[in-house]
Amino acid sequence: MEHRWKGSDKGLNWCWELGRQMREETPELAKRAQDGELMISGWKGGVDPASKIKSKKGTYNYLAEWQGLRGEDLNIDTDLPTTLVCSLSGVEVTYSKDGHKLEN
């Protein structure tokens, strides 16, 4: 627990590895992520397809898991926010280290 979540990476490596595992176990989910969908997961940052909002906040943990699910290398600059647009809903999601503190 101490090493995984409170280390210098704040759990991002673990989240990325979980995404890689999910890629192997659920290829249809991986395909959706590769197509740019920001699907709902256990971390804040996914988008409900029926959502009427235009933008929301998300966590780097979500982004790390999503990159692993897509088969990408972990590539997050935690000093800068990252913004993605869900290909399914068109909702813009901004990921940051403070994403877990912000309201949707």
CNS distance restraints for C-alpha pairs under 8 A (distance, minus, plus):
assign (resid   1 and name CA) (resid   5 and name CA) 5.81 0.50 0.50
assign (resid   1 and name CA) (resid   6 and name CA) 7.33 0.50 0.50
assign (resid   2 and name CA) (resid   6 and name CA) 5.15 0.50 0.50
assign (resid   2 and name CA) (resid   7 and name CA) 6.73 0.50 0.50
assign (resid   3 and name CA) (resid   7 and name CA) 5.04 0.50 0.50
assign (resid   4 and name CA) (resid  10 and name CA) 7.25 0.50 0.50
assign (resid   4 and name CA) (resid  11 and name CA) 5.43 0.50 0.50
assign (resid   4 and name CA) (resid  14 and name CA) 6.69 0.50 0.50
assign (resid   5 and name CA) (resid   9 and name CA) 7.77 0.50 0.50
assign (resid   5 and name CA) (resid  10 and name CA) 5.01 0.50 0.50
assign (resid   5 and name CA) (resid  11 and name CA) 4.38 0.50 0.50
assign (resid   6 and name CA) (resid  10 and name CA) 5.23 0.50 0.50
assign (resid   6 and name CA) (resid  11 and name CA) 6.95 0.50 0.50
assign (resid   7 and name CA) (resid  11 and name CA) 7.08 0.50 0.50
assign (resid   9 and name CA) (resid  13 and name CA) 6.74 0.50 0.50
assign (resid  11 and name CA) (resid  15 and name CA) 6.21 0.50 0.50
assign (resid  11 and name CA) (resid  61 and name CA) 7.12 0.50 0.50
assign (resid  12 and name CA) (resid  16 and name CA) 6.09 0.50 0.50
assign (resid  12 and name CA) (resid  60 and name CA) 7.15 0.50 0.50
assign (resid  12 and name CA) (resid  61 and name CA) 5.58 0.50 0.50
assign (resid  12 and name CA) (resid  64 and name CA) 5.78 0.50 0.50
assign (resid  12 and name CA) (resid  65 and name CA) 7.85 0.50 0.50
assign (resid  13 and name CA) (resid  17 and name CA) 6.16 0.50 0.50
assign (resid  13 and name CA) (resid  64 and name CA) 7.32 0.50 0.50
assign (resid  13 and name CA) (resid  74 and name CA) 7.49 0.50 0.50
assign (resid  14 and name CA) (resid  18 and name CA) 6.21 0.50 0.50
assign (resid  15 and name CA) (resid  19 and name CA) 6.32 0.50 0.50
assign (resid  15 and name CA) (resid  61 and name CA) 5.92 0.50 0.50
assign (resid  15 and name CA) (resid  62 and name CA) 7.45 0.50 0.50
assign (resid  15 and name CA) (resid  64 and name CA) 5.67 0.50 0.50
assign (resid  15 and name CA) (resid  65 and name CA) 4.74 0.50 0.50
assign (resid  15 and name CA) (resid  68 and name CA) 7.91 0.50 0.50
assign (resid  16 and name CA) (resid  20 and name CA) 6.39 0.50 0.50
assign (resid  16 and name CA) (resid  61 and name CA) 7.91 0.50 0.50
assign (resid  16 and name CA) (resid  64 and name CA) 4.64 0.50 0.50
assign (resid  16 and name CA) (resid  65 and name CA) 4.31 0.50 0.50
assign (resid  16 and name CA) (resid  66 and name CA) 7.25 0.50 0.50
assign (resid  16 and name CA) (resid  67 and name CA) 6.55 0.50 0.50
assign (resid  16 and name CA) (resid  68 and name CA) 4.70 0.50 0.50
assign (resid  16 and name CA) (resid  69 and name CA) 7.66 0.50 0.50
assign (resid  16 and name CA) (resid  74 and name CA) 6.54 0.50 0.50
assign (resid  17 and name CA) (resid  21 and name CA) 6.30 0.50 0.50
assign (resid  17 and name CA) (resid  65 and name CA) 7.11 0.50 0.50
assign (resid  17 and name CA) (resid  68 and name CA) 6.26 0.50 0.50
assign (resid  18 and name CA) (resid  22 and name CA) 6.15 0.50 0.50
assign (resid  18 and name CA) (resid  65 and name CA) 6.23 0.50 0.50
assign (resid  18 and name CA) (resid  68 and name CA) 7.20 0.50 0.50
assign (resid  18 and name CA) (resid  69 and name CA) 7.98 0.50 0.50
assign (resid  19 and name CA) (resid  23 and name CA) 6.17 0.50 0.50
assign (resid  19 and name CA) (resid  64 and name CA) 7.54 0.50 0.50
assign (resid  19 and name CA) (resid  65 and name CA) 4.34 0.50 0.50
assign (resid  19 and name CA) (resid  66 and name CA) 6.05 0.50 0.50
assign (resid  19 and name CA) (resid  67 and name CA) 7.02 0.50 0.50
assign (resid  19 and name CA) (resid  68 and name CA) 4.24 0.50 0.50
assign (resid  19 and name CA) (resid  69 and name CA) 4.22 0.50 0.50
assign (resid  19 and name CA) (resid  70 and name CA) 7.80 0.50 0.50
assign (resid  20 and name CA) (resid  24 and name CA) 6.67 0.50 0.50
assign (resid  20 and name CA) (resid  65 and name CA) 7.62 0.50 0.50
assign (resid  20 and name CA) (resid  68 and name CA) 4.50 0.50 0.50
assign (resid  20 and name CA) (resid  69 and name CA) 5.11 0.50 0.50
assign (resid  20 and name CA) (resid  70 and name CA) 7.81 0.50 0.50
assign (resid  20 and name CA) (resid  71 and name CA) 6.60 0.50 0.50
assign (resid  21 and name CA) (resid  25 and name CA) 6.33 0.50 0.50
assign (resid  21 and name CA) (resid  69 and name CA) 7.62 0.50 0.50
assign (resid  22 and name CA) (resid  26 and name CA) 5.63 0.50 0.50
assign (resid  22 and name CA) (resid  27 and name CA) 7.80 0.50 0.50
assign (resid  22 and name CA) (resid  29 and name CA) 7.92 0.50 0.50
assign (resid  22 and name CA) (resid  30 and name CA) 7.54 0.50 0.50
assign (resid  22 and name CA) (resid  69 and name CA) 6.20 0.50 0.50
assign (resid  23 and name CA) (resid  27 and name CA) 5.47 0.50 0.50
assign (resid  23 and name CA) (resid  29 and name CA) 7.12 0.50 0.50
assign (resid  23 and name CA) (resid  30 and name CA) 5.16 0.50 0.50
assign (resid  23 and name CA) (resid  68 and name CA) 7.42 0.50 0.50
assign (resid  23 and name CA) (resid  69 and name CA) 4.88 0.50 0.50
assign (resid  23 and name CA) (resid  70 and name CA) 7.17 0.50 0.50
assign (resid  23 and name CA) (resid  71 and name CA) 7.37 0.50 0.50
assign (resid  26 and name CA) (resid  30 and name CA) 6.53 0.50 0.50
assign (resid  27 and name CA) (resid  31 and name CA) 6.15 0.50 0.50
assign (resid  28 and name CA) (resid  32 and name CA) 6.41 0.50 0.50
assign (resid  29 and name CA) (resid  33 and name CA) 6.36 0.50 0.50
assign (resid  29 and name CA) (resid  69 and name CA) 7.85 0.50 0.50
assign (resid  30 and name CA) (resid  34 and name CA) 6.12 0.50 0.50
assign (resid  30 and name CA) (resid  69 and name CA) 5.34 0.50 0.50
assign (resid  30 and name CA) (resid  70 and name CA) 5.64 0.50 0.50
assign (resid  31 and name CA) (resid  35 and name CA) 6.17 0.50 0.50
assign (resid  31 and name CA) (resid  70 and name CA) 7.46 0.50 0.50
assign (resid  32 and name CA) (resid  36 and name CA) 6.63 0.50 0.50
assign (resid  32 and name CA) (resid  37 and name CA) 5.55 0.50 0.50
assign (resid  32 and name CA) (resid  39 and name CA) 7.94 0.50 0.50
assign (resid  33 and name CA) (resid  37 and name CA) 5.00 0.50 0.50
assign (resid  33 and name CA) (resid  38 and name CA) 6.49 0.50 0.50
assign (resid  33 and name CA) (resid  39 and name CA) 7.37 0.50 0.50
assign (resid  33 and name CA) (resid  66 and name CA) 6.88 0.50 0.50
assign (resid  33 and name CA) (resid  69 and name CA) 6.73 0.50 0.50
assign (resid  33 and name CA) (resid  70 and name CA) 5.65 0.50 0.50
assign (resid  34 and name CA) (resid  70 and name CA) 5.15 0.50 0.50
assign (resid  35 and name CA) (resid  87 and name CA) 7.06 0.50 0.50
assign (resid  36 and name CA) (resid  85 and name CA) 7.78 0.50 0.50
assign (resid  36 and name CA) (resid  86 and name CA) 5.96 0.50 0.50
assign (resid  36 and name CA) (resid  87 and name CA) 5.05 0.50 0.50
assign (resid  36 and name CA) (resid  88 and name CA) 7.62 0.50 0.50
assign (resid  37 and name CA) (resid  86 and name CA) 4.98 0.50 0.50
assign (resid  37 and name CA) (resid  87 and name CA) 5.03 0.50 0.50
assign (resid  37 and name CA) (resid  88 and name CA) 5.60 0.50 0.50
assign (resid  38 and name CA) (resid  45 and name CA) 7.38 0.50 0.50
assign (resid  38 and name CA) (resid  46 and name CA) 4.86 0.50 0.50
assign (resid  38 and name CA) (resid  47 and name CA) 5.71 0.50 0.50
assign (resid  38 and name CA) (resid  66 and name CA) 7.84 0.50 0.50
assign (resid  38 and name CA) (resid  85 and name CA) 7.91 0.50 0.50
assign (resid  38 and name CA) (resid  86 and name CA) 5.18 0.50 0.50
assign (resid  38 and name CA) (resid  87 and name CA) 7.49 0.50 0.50
assign (resid  38 and name CA) (resid  88 and name CA) 7.82 0.50 0.50
assign (resid  39 and name CA) (resid  46 and name CA) 4.73 0.50 0.50
assign (resid  39 and name CA) (resid  47 and name CA) 5.55 0.50 0.50
assign (resid  39 and name CA) (resid  48 and name CA) 6.97 0.50 0.50
assign (resid  40 and name CA) (resid  44 and name CA) 7.95 0.50 0.50
assign (resid  40 and name CA) (resid  45 and name CA) 7.30 0.50 0.50
assign (resid  40 and name CA) (resid  46 and name CA) 4.16 0.50 0.50
assign (resid  40 and name CA) (resid  47 and name CA) 5.65 0.50 0.50
assign (resid  40 and name CA) (resid  48 and name CA) 6.42 0.50 0.50
assign (resid  41 and name CA) (resid  45 and name CA) 7.83 0.50 0.50
assign (resid  41 and name CA) (resid  46 and name CA) 6.22 0.50 0.50
assign (resid  41 and name CA) (resid  62 and name CA) 7.52 0.50 0.50
assign (resid  42 and name CA) (resid  62 and name CA) 7.88 0.50 0.50
assign (resid  43 and name CA) (resid  58 and name CA) 7.79 0.50 0.50
assign (resid  43 and name CA) (resid  59 and name CA) 6.90 0.50 0.50
assign (resid  43 and name CA) (resid  61 and name CA) 6.50 0.50 0.50
assign (resid  43 and name CA) (resid  62 and name CA) 5.05 0.50 0.50
assign (resid  44 and name CA) (resid  57 and name CA) 7.57 0.50 0.50
assign (resid  44 and name CA) (resid  58 and name CA) 4.94 0.50 0.50
assign (resid  44 and name CA) (resid  59 and name CA) 5.73 0.50 0.50
assign (resid  44 and name CA) (resid  62 and name CA) 6.29 0.50 0.50
assign (resid  44 and name CA) (resid  99 and name CA) 7.49 0.50 0.50
assign (resid  44 and name CA) (resid 100 and name CA) 6.62 0.50 0.50
assign (resid  45 and name CA) (resid  56 and name CA) 7.64 0.50 0.50
assign (resid  45 and name CA) (resid  57 and name CA) 6.30 0.50 0.50
assign (resid  45 and name CA) (resid  58 and name CA) 3.76 0.50 0.50
assign (resid  45 and name CA) (resid  59 and name CA) 5.99 0.50 0.50
assign (resid  45 and name CA) (resid  62 and name CA) 5.78 0.50 0.50
assign (resid  45 and name CA) (resid  63 and name CA) 7.48 0.50 0.50
assign (resid  45 and name CA) (resid  93 and name CA) 6.66 0.50 0.50
assign (resid  45 and name CA) (resid  95 and name CA) 7.14 0.50 0.50
assign (resid  46 and name CA) (resid  58 and name CA) 7.46 0.50 0.50
assign (resid  46 and name CA) (resid  62 and name CA) 7.56 0.50 0.50
assign (resid  47 and name CA) (resid  51 and name CA) 7.08 0.50 0.50
assign (resid  47 and name CA) (resid  86 and name CA) 7.28 0.50 0.50
assign (resid  47 and name CA) (resid  89 and name CA) 7.44 0.50 0.50
assign (resid  47 and name CA) (resid  91 and name CA) 7.19 0.50 0.50
assign (resid  48 and name CA) (resid  89 and name CA) 7.86 0.50 0.50
assign (resid  49 and name CA) (resid  88 and name CA) 6.67 0.50 0.50
assign (resid  49 and name CA) (resid  89 and name CA) 5.46 0.50 0.50
assign (resid  50 and name CA) (resid  89 and name CA) 7.59 0.50 0.50
assign (resid  51 and name CA) (resid  89 and name CA) 7.48 0.50 0.50
assign (resid  53 and name CA) (resid  91 and name CA) 6.79 0.50 0.50
assign (resid  54 and name CA) (resid  90 and name CA) 7.43 0.50 0.50
assign (resid  54 and name CA) (resid  91 and name CA) 4.92 0.50 0.50
assign (resid  54 and name CA) (resid  92 and name CA) 6.25 0.50 0.50
assign (resid  55 and name CA) (resid  91 and name CA) 5.31 0.50 0.50
assign (resid  55 and name CA) (resid  92 and name CA) 4.52 0.50 0.50
assign (resid  55 and name CA) (resid  93 and name CA) 5.61 0.50 0.50
assign (resid  55 and name CA) (resid  94 and name CA) 7.78 0.50 0.50
assign (resid  55 and name CA) (resid 104 and name CA) 7.98 0.50 0.50
assign (resid  56 and name CA) (resid  91 and name CA) 7.53 0.50 0.50
assign (resid  56 and name CA) (resid  92 and name CA) 6.48 0.50 0.50
assign (resid  56 and name CA) (resid  93 and name CA) 4.96 0.50 0.50
assign (resid  56 and name CA) (resid  94 and name CA) 6.47 0.50 0.50
assign (resid  56 and name CA) (resid 103 and name CA) 7.87 0.50 0.50
assign (resid  56 and name CA) (resid 104 and name CA) 5.08 0.50 0.50
assign (resid  57 and name CA) (resid  93 and name CA) 5.41 0.50 0.50
assign (resid  57 and name CA) (resid  94 and name CA) 4.90 0.50 0.50
assign (resid  57 and name CA) (resid  95 and name CA) 5.83 0.50 0.50
assign (resid  57 and name CA) (resid  96 and name CA) 7.62 0.50 0.50
assign (resid  57 and name CA) (resid  99 and name CA) 5.44 0.50 0.50
assign (resid  57 and name CA) (resid 100 and name CA) 7.96 0.50 0.50
assign (resid  57 and name CA) (resid 102 and name CA) 6.63 0.50 0.50
assign (resid  57 and name CA) (resid 103 and name CA) 7.31 0.50 0.50
assign (resid  57 and name CA) (resid 104 and name CA) 6.12 0.50 0.50
assign (resid  58 and name CA) (resid  62 and name CA) 6.94 0.50 0.50
assign (resid  58 and name CA) (resid  63 and name CA) 7.95 0.50 0.50
assign (resid  58 and name CA) (resid  93 and name CA) 6.35 0.50 0.50
assign (resid  58 and name CA) (resid  94 and name CA) 5.87 0.50 0.50
assign (resid  58 and name CA) (resid  95 and name CA) 4.44 0.50 0.50
assign (resid  58 and name CA) (resid  96 and name CA) 6.56 0.50 0.50
assign (resid  58 and name CA) (resid  99 and name CA) 4.69 0.50 0.50
assign (resid  58 and name CA) (resid 100 and name CA) 6.62 0.50 0.50
assign (resid  59 and name CA) (resid  63 and name CA) 6.68 0.50 0.50
assign (resid  59 and name CA) (resid  95 and name CA) 5.05 0.50 0.50
assign (resid  59 and name CA) (resid  96 and name CA) 5.51 0.50 0.50
assign (resid  59 and name CA) (resid  97 and name CA) 6.08 0.50 0.50
assign (resid  59 and name CA) (resid  98 and name CA) 6.97 0.50 0.50
assign (resid  59 and name CA) (resid  99 and name CA) 4.52 0.50 0.50
assign (resid  59 and name CA) (resid 100 and name CA) 5.71 0.50 0.50
assign (resid  60 and name CA) (resid  64 and name CA) 6.02 0.50 0.50
assign (resid  60 and name CA) (resid  76 and name CA) 7.60 0.50 0.50
assign (resid  60 and name CA) (resid  78 and name CA) 7.68 0.50 0.50
assign (resid  60 and name CA) (resid  95 and name CA) 5.70 0.50 0.50
assign (resid  60 and name CA) (resid  96 and name CA) 5.74 0.50 0.50
assign (resid  60 and name CA) (resid  97 and name CA) 6.00 0.50 0.50
assign (resid  60 and name CA) (resid  99 and name CA) 7.53 0.50 0.50
assign (resid  61 and name CA) (resid  65 and name CA) 6.26 0.50 0.50
assign (resid  62 and name CA) (resid  66 and name CA) 6.05 0.50 0.50
assign (resid  63 and name CA) (resid  67 and name CA) 6.11 0.50 0.50
assign (resid  63 and name CA) (resid  76 and name CA) 7.98 0.50 0.50
assign (resid  63 and name CA) (resid  95 and name CA) 7.12 0.50 0.50
assign (resid  64 and name CA) (resid  68 and name CA) 6.36 0.50 0.50
assign (resid  64 and name CA) (resid  74 and name CA) 6.25 0.50 0.50
assign (resid  64 and name CA) (resid  75 and name CA) 7.80 0.50 0.50
assign (resid  64 and name CA) (resid  76 and name CA) 7.42 0.50 0.50
assign (resid  65 and name CA) (resid  69 and name CA) 6.16 0.50 0.50
assign (resid  66 and name CA) (resid  70 and name CA) 6.18 0.50 0.50
assign (resid  67 and name CA) (resid  71 and name CA) 6.35 0.50 0.50
assign (resid  67 and name CA) (resid  72 and name CA) 5.15 0.50 0.50
assign (resid  67 and name CA) (resid  73 and name CA) 6.76 0.50 0.50
assign (resid  67 and name CA) (resid  74 and name CA) 6.27 0.50 0.50
assign (resid  67 and name CA) (resid  75 and name CA) 7.89 0.50 0.50
assign (resid  68 and name CA) (resid  72 and name CA) 5.63 0.50 0.50
assign (resid  68 and name CA) (resid  73 and name CA) 6.85 0.50 0.50
assign (resid  68 and name CA) (resid  74 and name CA) 6.91 0.50 0.50
assign (resid  77 and name CA) (resid  81 and name CA) 7.77 0.50 0.50
assign (resid  78 and name CA) (resid  96 and name CA) 7.06 0.50 0.50
assign (resid  78 and name CA) (resid  97 and name CA) 6.63 0.50 0.50
assign (resid  80 and name CA) (resid  96 and name CA) 7.09 0.50 0.50
assign (resid  81 and name CA) (resid  94 and name CA) 6.42 0.50 0.50
assign (resid  81 and name CA) (resid  95 and name CA) 5.51 0.50 0.50
assign (resid  81 and name CA) (resid  96 and name CA) 4.75 0.50 0.50
assign (resid  81 and name CA) (resid  97 and name CA) 7.81 0.50 0.50
assign (resid  82 and name CA) (resid  94 and name CA) 5.57 0.50 0.50
assign (resid  82 and name CA) (resid  95 and name CA) 5.13 0.50 0.50
assign (resid  82 and name CA) (resid  96 and name CA) 6.72 0.50 0.50
assign (resid  83 and name CA) (resid  92 and name CA) 6.78 0.50 0.50
assign (resid  83 and name CA) (resid  93 and name CA) 5.52 0.50 0.50
assign (resid  83 and name CA) (resid  94 and name CA) 4.19 0.50 0.50
assign (resid  83 and name CA) (resid  95 and name CA) 6.14 0.50 0.50
assign (resid  84 and name CA) (resid  92 and name CA) 5.76 0.50 0.50
assign (resid  84 and name CA) (resid  93 and name CA) 5.40 0.50 0.50
assign (resid  84 and name CA) (resid  94 and name CA) 6.51 0.50 0.50
assign (resid  85 and name CA) (resid  90 and name CA) 5.72 0.50 0.50
assign (resid  85 and name CA) (resid  91 and name CA) 5.54 0.50 0.50
assign (resid  85 and name CA) (resid  92 and name CA) 4.28 0.50 0.50
assign (resid  85 and name CA) (resid  93 and name CA) 6.10 0.50 0.50
assign (resid  86 and name CA) (resid  90 and name CA) 5.00 0.50 0.50
assign (resid  86 and name CA) (resid  91 and name CA) 5.43 0.50 0.50
assign (resid  86 and name CA) (resid  92 and name CA) 6.44 0.50 0.50
assign (resid  86 and name CA) (resid  93 and name CA) 7.60 0.50 0.50
assign (resid  94 and name CA) (resid  99 and name CA) 7.96 0.50 0.50
assign (resid  95 and name CA) (resid  99 and name CA) 6.06 0.50 0.50
assign (resid  98 and name CA) (resid 102 and name CA) 6.90 0.50 0.50
